[in-house]
Amino acid sequence: MKTNIKFGTTLIGALLALPIAVRVLASQPSAPLRDAWSQVDLQTLAAMQLNQAGPRPADPSNAYEGRIKAANLGRALFNDTRLSRNGRVSCASCHSPIGQFEDGKPLGQGLGTGRRRTMPVMGASHAPFLFWDGRKDSLWSQALGPMEDAAEHGGNRVRLVRVIQEHYSAQYKDVFGPLHAVKALPADASPLGTQSEQAAWAALPAETRDQVNRVFANMGKAIAAYESRVQYGPSRFDQYVQSTLAGDGHGQDALTGQEVRGLRLYLTKGQCITCHNGPMLTDQAFHNTGIPPLNPKNPDRGRADAIRKLLADEFNCLGPYSDAKPEQCAELNFLATDDPGYLGAFRTPSLRNVAVRAPYMHAGQFPTLQDAIRHYVQAPKAVLGQSELARPGGKQVRRQTIQLSPQDIDDLVAFLGALTGPVAQPR
């Protein structure tokens, strides 16, 4: 679904700038409110509205993200199958623009089968770390990873730069300046490729490697300029909250009675709000919730292994191809590197549009939302690391046991369906 959305100043927007109590008193409801909420609940709901996200702060590591010409180039690269070894895979192969910018498969499928589920593009520009394990710290750096991954695009750095030279020289110049000819390049060379490709890369002069890397980094920055413009649109939940805050009883019809019951569970004994909060419905953090690994004999270590990759990445915020000053890379400068909770932990995904992008979890372990919620109720022991969930009959200082009846689960699933909105993307 393609929808263009502009968030301008509206009457509701003006009302929302006022304290909740003032807004309710000042409003003139057309009908009594069907659903009553406490002041605390109203404050929580107000913070969950999509329009509270606002524009994403500019990424200091990508000076080109705000440029339309960069986004246009990025869109072309996003859809270009020539950026793959077999000429049949593009970013859009897994992040389909005609759907939810993901592929609906348990594991990503490019040239081969990946280890994890494809994450959607919407809202990614608001995340400080990307991928399920957070091994990238910017949208542009994240875009580079799949291009050289053997299971995804399977490309190599020199071949990718050749595509830019042969097909995008003029567009590249309009954004980044002249594309200097990189002479005497081998047919294939990459620091992450096959042994022969790595040997060819090592044999290149340092200056040539730097030139190739800079063009490669700029490819990621252009793709990020496009992806940052792909956003979630408001859902029936957002309509409901706006109406509730404005005292509009008719507007509360945006949610059914069952969906409202599910929303109350979301905020209370379902404990969903603990991690799925704010306008993106995610705390952008990493949690171990005991999700069963696909291979119990070799479980995915998640965030624990990503820290090393993140710090060693030449394309991170502190790297030579970042446009940021070192002091602007707060996420890296203050990164916790020895947190035992990172073992087996994965990034909290947004719950926006969640009902239309099954299956669920980092490797598609659960086919339905009911299955996913039942997992949190059962709270099994983690195969690797320590689950944060309180187990039935156990003791947990930070959390309480999640106790939901079958009807509660159905109500909660109904509410999650109300979080679906259009996908806003540039024309």
C-alpha positions as CSV (number, residue, x, y, z in Angstrom):
1,M,0.0,0.0,0.0
2,K,1.5,3.4,-1.0
3,T,0.3,6.5,0.8
4,N,1.9,9.9,1.2
5,I,1.4,11.4,4.6
6,K,2.1,14.9,5.8
7,F,2.0,15.7,9.5
8,G,1.0,19.3,9.7
9,T,-0.4,21.5,12.4
10,T,-4.0,20.5,13.0
11,L,-6.6,21.3,15.7
12,I,-5.9,18.0,17.3
13,G,-2.2,18.7,17.1
14,A,-2.7,22.0,18.9
15,L,-4.8,20.3,21.6
16,L,-2.2,17.7,22.1
17,A,0.4,20.4,22.9
18,L,-1.7,21.2,26.0
19,P,-1.7,19.2,29.3
20,I,-4.1,16.3,29.1
21,A,-6.4,17.7,31.8
22,V,-6.6,21.0,30.0
23,R,-7.4,19.4,26.7
24,V,-10.2,17.3,28.1
25,L,-11.8,20.3,29.9
26,A,-11.4,22.5,26.8
27,S,-12.8,20.0,24.4
28,Q,-16.4,19.9,23.3
29,P,-17.3,16.3,22.9
30,S,-19.9,15.4,20.4
31,A,-20.8,12.3,22.4
32,P,-19.9,11.0,25.9
33,L,-16.7,9.0,26.0
34,R,-17.5,5.3,25.8
35,D,-14.2,4.2,27.4
36,A,-12.9,5.8,30.6
37,W,-9.1,5.9,31.3
38,S,-7.1,7.1,34.2
39,Q,-4.8,10.1,34.0
40,V,-1.8,7.8,34.0
41,D,-3.2,5.7,31.2
42,L,-3.9,8.8,29.2
43,Q,-0.4,10.0,29.5
44,T,0.9,6.6,28.4
45,L,-1.5,6.5,25.5
46,A,-0.5,10.0,24.4
47,A,3.2,9.0,24.3
48,M,2.3,6.0,22.1
49,Q,0.8,8.1,19.3
50,L,2.7,8.0,16.0
51,N,2.8,11.7,15.7
52,Q,4.8,11.9,18.9
53,A,7.8,10.4,17.0
54,G,8.3,13.6,15.1
55,P,11.0,13.8,12.4
56,R,14.0,11.8,13.1
57,P,17.0,13.8,14.1
58,A,19.6,14.1,11.3
59,D,22.1,11.3,11.2
60,P,25.5,13.1,11.8
61,S,27.3,10.2,10.1
62,N,25.4,10.7,6.8
63,A,25.5,14.3,5.5
64,Y,23.5,13.3,2.5
65,E,20.4,11.7,4.1
66,G,18.2,14.8,3.8
67,R,18.9,15.3,0.1
68,I,16.2,14.4,-2.4
69,K,18.7,13.6,-5.2
70,A,20.4,11.1,-2.7
71,A,17.0,9.5,-2.0
72,N,16.3,9.2,-5.7
73,L,19.6,7.5,-6.3
74,G,19.0,5.3,-3.2
75,R,15.6,4.2,-4.5
76,A,17.3,3.1,-7.8
77,L,20.0,1.2,-6.0
78,F,17.4,-0.3,-3.7
79,N,15.7,-1.9,-6.7
80,D,18.7,-2.8,-8.8
81,T,19.3,-6.5,-9.1
82,R,22.7,-5.8,-10.7
83,L,24.0,-5.3,-7.2
84,S,24.0,-9.1,-6.7
85,R,26.3,-11.8,-7.9
86,N,23.6,-13.6,-9.9
87,G,21.8,-10.4,-11.1
88,R,18.5,-11.5,-9.6
89,V,18.5,-10.1,-6.0
90,S,18.0,-6.5,-4.9
91,C,17.2,-4.9,-1.6
92,A,13.5,-5.0,-2.7
93,S,13.7,-8.8,-3.0
94,C,13.5,-9.1,0.8
95,H,12.1,-5.6,1.5
96,S,9.2,-5.5,-0.9
97,P,7.8,-2.0,-1.4
98,I,4.5,-3.4,-2.4
99,G,3.9,-4.9,1.0
100,Q,5.4,-4.3,4.4
101,F,9.0,-3.8,3.1
102,E,9.8,-7.4,4.2
103,D,9.3,-10.8,2.7
104,G,6.9,-12.8,5.1
105,K,9.4,-15.6,5.4
106,P,10.8,-17.2,8.6
107,L,14.3,-16.6,7.3
108,G,15.6,-14.1,4.7
109,Q,16.1,-15.5,1.3
110,G,18.6,-14.1,-1.2
111,L,21.2,-16.1,-3.0
112,G,20.9,-18.5,0.0
113,T,19.0,-18.7,3.2
114,G,19.9,-16.4,6.0
115,R,20.0,-17.0,9.7
116,R,17.3,-14.5,10.7
117,R,14.0,-13.0,9.8
118,T,13.9,-9.9,7.5
119,M,13.1,-6.8,9.4
120,P,10.9,-4.1,7.8
121,V,12.3,-0.8,6.6
122,M,9.6,1.4,8.2
123,G,10.8,3.2,11.3
124,A,14.3,1.9,10.9
125,S,15.7,5.4,10.8
126,H,14.6,5.9,14.4
127,A,16.6,3.0,15.7
128,P,20.1,3.6,17.1
129,F,21.2,0.1,16.2
130,L,20.1,-2.0,13.2
131,F,19.6,-5.7,12.5
132,W,18.2,-8.1,15.1
133,D,21.5,-8.1,16.9
134,G,22.3,-4.4,16.5
135,R,25.7,-4.9,14.7
136,K,25.2,-1.7,12.7
137,D,24.8,1.8,14.1
138,S,23.3,3.6,11.1
139,L,20.9,3.1,8.3
140,W,23.6,3.6,5.7
141,S,26.0,1.2,7.3
142,Q,23.2,-1.4,7.6
143,A,22.5,-1.1,3.9
144,L,26.0,-2.2,3.0
145,G,26.0,-5.5,4.9
146,P,23.6,-7.5,2.7
147,M,25.5,-6.5,-0.5
148,E,28.5,-8.5,0.5
149,D,26.8,-11.2,2.4
150,A,27.1,-14.6,0.7
151,A,23.5,-15.6,1.5
152,E,22.0,-12.2,0.4
153,H,23.4,-10.3,-2.6
154,G,26.7,-12.2,-2.6
155,G,28.4,-9.2,-4.3
156,N,31.9,-8.0,-3.8
157,R,33.1,-4.4,-3.2
158,V,34.9,-3.8,-6.5
159,R,32.1,-5.3,-8.6
160,L,29.6,-3.1,-6.8
161,V,31.6,0.0,-7.5
162,R,31.8,-1.0,-11.1
163,V,28.0,-0.9,-11.3
164,I,28.1,2.7,-10.0
165,Q,30.7,3.6,-12.6
166,E,28.9,2.1,-15.5
167,H,25.3,2.9,-14.7
168,Y,25.0,5.7,-12.1
169,S,28.0,8.1,-12.8
170,A,25.8,11.1,-13.5
171,Q,23.4,10.6,-10.6
172,Y,26.3,9.9,-8.2
173,K,28.0,13.1,-9.3
174,D,24.9,15.1,-8.6
175,V,24.9,13.9,-5.0
176,F,28.5,13.2,-4.0
177,G,30.6,15.0,-6.6
178,P,32.6,13.6,-9.5
179,L,33.1,9.9,-9.5
180,H,36.9,9.6,-9.9
181,A,37.9,6.7,-12.1
182,V,39.5,4.0,-10.0
183,K,42.1,2.6,-12.3
184,A,43.6,-0.9,-12.5
185,L,40.8,-2.6,-10.6
186,P,40.6,-6.4,-10.7
187,A,37.4,-8.0,-11.9
188,D,36.6,-9.1,-8.3
189,A,38.0,-8.0,-5.0
190,S,36.6,-7.6,-1.5
191,P,37.8,-7.8,2.1
192,L,34.8,-10.1,2.9
193,G,34.7,-12.2,-0.2
194,T,36.2,-15.5,-1.2
195,Q,39.9,-16.3,-0.5
196,S,40.8,-15.2,-4.0
197,E,38.8,-12.0,-3.7
198,Q,40.3,-11.2,-0.3
199,A,43.8,-11.8,-1.8
200,A,43.0,-9.4,-4.7
201,W,41.8,-6.8,-2.3
202,A,44.9,-7.1,-0.1
203,A,47.1,-6.6,-3.2
204,L,45.4,-3.2,-4.1
205,P,47.2,0.0,-3.0
206,A,45.8,1.5,0.2
207,E,44.7,4.6,-1.8
208,T,42.7,2.5,-4.2
209,R,41.1,0.5,-1.4
210,D,40.1,3.8,0.2
211,Q,38.6,5.1,-3.0
212,V,36.5,2.0,-3.5
213,N,35.4,2.1,0.2
214,R,34.3,5.7,-0.2
215,V,32.1,4.9,-3.2
216,F,30.8,1.9,-1.4
217,A,29.9,3.9,1.7
218,N,28.2,6.5,-0.4
219,M,26.0,3.8,-1.9
220,G,24.8,3.0,1.6
221,K,24.2,6.7,2.3
222,A,22.1,7.1,-0.8
223,I,20.0,4.0,0.1
224,A,19.6,5.3,3.6
225,A,18.3,8.6,2.2
226,Y,15.5,6.6,0.5
227,E,14.8,4.2,3.3
228,S,14.6,7.0,5.9
229,R,11.6,8.4,4.0
230,V,9.7,5.1,4.3
231,Q,7.6,5.4,7.4
232,Y,4.6,3.9,9.2
233,G,1.3,5.7,8.7
234,P,-1.3,6.3,11.5
235,S,-3.4,3.4,12.5
236,R,-6.9,3.0,14.0
237,F,-5.2,2.9,17.4
238,D,-3.8,6.4,16.7
239,Q,-7.2,7.6,15.7
240,Y,-8.7,6.2,18.9
241,V,-6.1,7.9,21.2
242,Q,-6.5,11.2,19.4
243,S,-10.3,11.0,19.9
244,T,-10.0,10.0,23.5
245,L,-7.6,12.8,24.3
246,A,-9.9,15.3,22.6
247,G,-13.0,14.0,24.4
248,D,-14.6,12.7,21.2
249,G,-16.9,9.8,22.1
250,H,-17.8,9.1,18.5
251,G,-14.1,8.8,17.6
252,Q,-13.6,6.1,20.1
253,D,-15.5,3.8,17.7
254,A,-12.2,3.5,15.9
255,L,-11.6,0.5,18.2
256,T,-14.1,-2.3,19.0
257,G,-14.9,-3.3,22.5
258,Q,-12.7,-6.3,22.2
259,E,-9.8,-4.2,20.9
260,V,-10.1,-1.9,23.9
261,R,-10.0,-4.8,26.2
262,G,-6.8,-5.9,24.5
263,L,-5.4,-2.4,24.9
264,R,-6.0,-2.5,28.6
265,L,-4.3,-5.9,28.8
266,Y,-1.4,-4.4,26.8
267,L,-0.9,-1.7,29.4
268,T,-1.5,-4.0,32.5
269,K,-1.1,-7.7,33.1
270,G,0.1,-8.4,29.5
271,Q,3.1,-6.3,30.3
272,C,3.6,-5.5,26.6
273,I,4.2,-1.8,27.4
274,T,7.3,-2.8,29.3
275,C,9.3,-3.1,26.0
276,H,6.8,-2.0,23.3
277,N,6.4,1.6,24.3
278,G,6.7,5.0,22.7
279,P,5.5,6.1,19.3
280,M,7.4,3.3,17.5
281,L,6.1,0.8,20.1
282,T,9.6,-0.4,20.9
283,D,12.2,0.6,23.5
284,Q,14.9,0.0,20.8
285,A,16.7,-2.2,23.4
286,F,17.9,-5.8,23.4
287,H,16.2,-8.5,25.5
288,N,16.5,-12.2,26.1
289,T,13.0,-13.6,26.4
290,G,13.8,-17.3,26.0
291,I,12.8,-17.6,22.3
292,P,13.7,-21.2,21.3
293,P,16.7,-21.3,18.9
294,L,16.3,-23.0,15.5
295,N,19.4,-25.1,16.4
296,P,19.6,-25.8,20.2
297,K,23.1,-27.3,19.7
298,N,24.3,-24.0,18.2
299,P,22.0,-21.3,19.5
300,D,22.2,-17.7,18.2
301,R,24.2,-15.6,20.6
302,G,22.5,-12.4,19.4
303,R,23.7,-9.1,20.8
304,A,26.6,-10.7,22.6
305,D,28.4,-11.4,19.3
306,A,27.3,-8.2,17.6
307,I,29.3,-5.8,19.9
308,R,32.6,-6.9,18.6
309,K,31.4,-6.7,15.0
310,L,30.0,-3.2,15.6
311,L,33.2,-1.8,17.1
312,A,35.4,-3.3,14.4
313,D,33.2,-2.0,11.6
314,E,35.1,0.5,9.4
315,F,31.7,1.9,8.4
316,N,30.5,2.7,11.9
317,C,29.9,6.3,13.2
318,L,33.6,6.6,14.4
319,G,35.0,5.1,11.2
320,P,36.8,7.0,8.4
321,Y,33.8,7.0,6.1
322,S,31.4,8.6,8.6
323,D,30.5,12.3,8.3
324,A,30.2,12.7,12.1
325,K,32.6,14.2,14.5
326,P,33.7,11.7,17.2
327,E,31.8,13.6,19.9
328,Q,28.6,13.1,17.8
329,C,28.8,9.3,18.1
330,A,27.3,9.0,21.6
331,E,25.9,5.6,21.1
332,L,29.3,4.2,20.4
333,N,31.2,6.3,22.8
334,F,29.0,5.1,25.7
335,L,28.4,1.6,24.5
336,A,28.2,-1.1,27.1
337,T,30.5,-3.9,26.0
338,D,30.3,-6.4,28.8
339,D,26.6,-6.7,29.7
340,P,25.8,-10.3,30.5
341,G,22.2,-9.7,29.6
342,Y,23.3,-9.4,25.9
343,L,23.8,-13.2,25.6
344,G,20.9,-14.5,23.6
345,A,19.3,-11.0,23.4
346,F,17.7,-9.5,20.3
347,R,16.3,-6.1,19.4
348,T,12.7,-5.3,20.3
349,P,10.8,-4.9,17.0
350,S,8.2,-2.3,16.5
351,L,4.6,-3.6,16.9
352,R,3.3,-1.2,14.3
353,N,1.7,-3.2,11.5
354,V,2.7,-6.4,13.3
355,A,-0.5,-8.3,12.5
356,V,0.3,-8.2,8.8
357,R,3.9,-9.5,8.9
358,A,3.9,-13.0,10.3
359,P,5.8,-15.1,11.3
360,Y,7.3,-13.7,14.4
361,M,10.6,-13.4,16.4
362,H,14.1,-13.2,15.1
363,A,14.0,-16.4,13.1
364,G,10.3,-16.7,12.5
365,Q,9.8,-19.2,15.3
366,F,6.1,-18.5,15.8
367,P,3.7,-18.6,12.9
368,T,0.9,-16.5,14.6
369,L,0.5,-13.8,17.2
370,Q,-1.3,-16.2,19.4
371,D,1.7,-18.5,19.4
372,A,4.0,-15.5,20.2
373,I,1.8,-14.4,23.2
374,R,1.5,-17.9,24.5
375,H,5.3,-18.0,24.6
376,Y,5.4,-15.1,27.0
377,V,2.7,-16.7,29.2
378,Q,4.6,-20.0,29.3
379,A,8.0,-18.2,29.8
380,P,10.2,-21.2,29.1
381,K,13.8,-21.2,30.4
382,A,16.3,-19.8,27.9
383,V,18.6,-22.2,26.1
384,L,21.3,-19.6,26.1
385,G,21.7,-16.9,28.7
386,Q,19.0,-15.8,31.1
387,S,15.5,-15.0,30.1
388,E,14.0,-11.8,31.5
389,L,10.6,-13.3,31.8
390,A,9.2,-14.4,35.1
391,R,8.5,-18.1,35.0
392,P,5.3,-19.5,36.5
393,G,6.0,-20.4,40.1
394,G,9.4,-18.8,40.0
395,K,10.8,-15.6,41.5
396,Q,11.7,-12.6,39.4
397,V,12.6,-9.3,40.9
398,R,12.1,-7.1,37.8
399,R,9.0,-8.7,36.4
400,Q,5.8,-10.5,37.4
401,T,4.5,-13.7,35.8
402,I,2.4,-12.9,32.7
403,Q,-1.0,-14.6,33.4
404,L,-3.5,-14.4,30.5
405,S,-6.5,-16.5,29.8
406,P,-7.3,-17.8,26.3
407,Q,-9.9,-15.0,26.0
408,D,-7.3,-12.5,27.1
409,I,-4.9,-13.7,24.4
410,D,-7.7,-13.3,21.8
411,D,-8.4,-9.8,23.0
412,L,-4.8,-8.9,22.9
413,V,-4.4,-10.2,19.4
414,A,-7.5,-8.2,18.3
415,F,-5.9,-5.0,19.7
416,L,-2.6,-5.7,17.9
417,G,-4.5,-5.8,14.6
418,A,-5.6,-2.2,15.3
419,L,-2.0,-1.1,15.1
420,T,-1.9,-1.6,11.4
421,G,-1.7,1.5,9.2
422,P,-0.6,2.4,5.7
423,V,3.0,2.5,4.6
424,A,4.1,6.0,3.7
425,Q,6.9,6.1,1.1
426,P,8.1,8.8,-1.3
427,R,6.6,8.8,-4.8
